[in-house]
C-alpha cells in the first residue's frame, strides 16, 4: 500500500485563534513545545494519536473536527 502522498490536514490554528491563545499557551496546555504547534499549524507535522486526543479534549471537539485524513490517491 503506497502512502507517501497521504496527508492529514488540521484546524489547530483556527481553534487556537478562536480561543485567543498563543502557540506557547496551547503548547503548555497539551504538553508539547511551541515548535510542535508551529509546525503542526503549517501542515508540516502530523501529531501522534495521543496528542490529537489531547488537542481534541482541550478544545472540546472530536478528533475529526480538528484533523482530516486524505488518502494519497484522492484529488486535492
C-alpha positions as CSV (number, residue, x, y, z in Angstrom):
1,X,0.0,0.0,0.0
2,X,1.5,3.3,-1.1
3,X,1.0,6.0,1.5
4,X,3.7,8.6,0.6
5,X,1.0,11.0,-0.6
6,X,-1.4,10.6,2.3
7,X,-1.8,13.7,4.3
8,X,-3.6,15.0,7.4
9,X,-5.0,18.5,7.3
10,X,-5.8,20.2,10.6
11,X,-7.7,23.2,12.0
12,X,-5.4,23.7,15.0
13,X,-4.7,27.3,14.0
14,X,-8.4,28.1,13.7
15,X,-9.2,26.6,17.1
16,X,-6.3,28.3,18.8
17,X,-7.2,31.7,17.4
18,X,-10.8,31.4,18.3
19,X,-9.7,30.8,21.9
20,X,-7.3,33.8,21.8
21,X,-4.3,31.6,22.7
22,X,-0.7,32.0,21.7
23,X,1.2,29.0,20.4
24,X,3.1,28.8,23.7
25,X,-0.1,28.8,25.7
26,X,-1.6,26.0,23.7
27,X,1.7,24.1,23.8
28,X,1.8,24.3,27.6
29,X,-1.8,23.2,27.9
30,X,-1.3,20.0,25.9
31,X,2.3,19.2,26.9
32,X,4.3,19.9,23.8
33,X,6.7,22.6,22.6
34,X,5.7,25.8,20.8
35,X,7.7,24.5,17.9
36,X,5.4,21.4,17.7
37,X,2.3,23.7,17.5
38,X,4.0,25.9,14.9
39,X,4.9,23.0,12.5
40,X,1.5,21.4,13.0
41,X,-0.3,24.6,12.1
42,X,1.9,24.9,9.0
43,X,0.9,21.3,8.0
44,X,4.5,20.0,8.3
45,X,3.8,17.7,11.3
46,X,1.2,15.0,11.9
47,X,0.6,14.6,15.6
48,X,0.7,11.3,17.5
49,X,-2.7,9.8,18.3
50,X,-2.2,10.8,21.9
51,X,-1.5,14.4,21.0
52,X,-4.5,14.5,18.7
53,X,-6.7,13.3,21.6
54,X,-5.2,15.9,23.9
55,X,-6.0,18.7,21.4
56,X,-9.5,17.5,20.8
57,X,-10.1,17.2,24.5
58,X,-8.7,20.6,25.2
59,X,-10.9,22.2,22.6
60,X,-14.0,20.2,23.5
61,X,-14.1,18.8,19.9
62,X,-13.8,15.5,18.2
63,X,-10.6,14.5,16.6
64,X,-12.3,14.5,13.2
65,X,-13.4,18.1,13.8
66,X,-9.8,19.2,14.0
67,X,-8.0,16.6,11.8
68,X,-8.9,15.4,8.3
69,X,-7.2,12.4,6.7
70,X,-6.8,12.3,2.9
71,X,-5.6,9.2,1.1
72,X,-2.8,9.8,-1.4
73,X,-4.9,8.8,-4.4
74,X,-7.7,11.3,-3.6
75,X,-7.9,14.6,-5.6
76,X,-6.7,17.6,-3.7
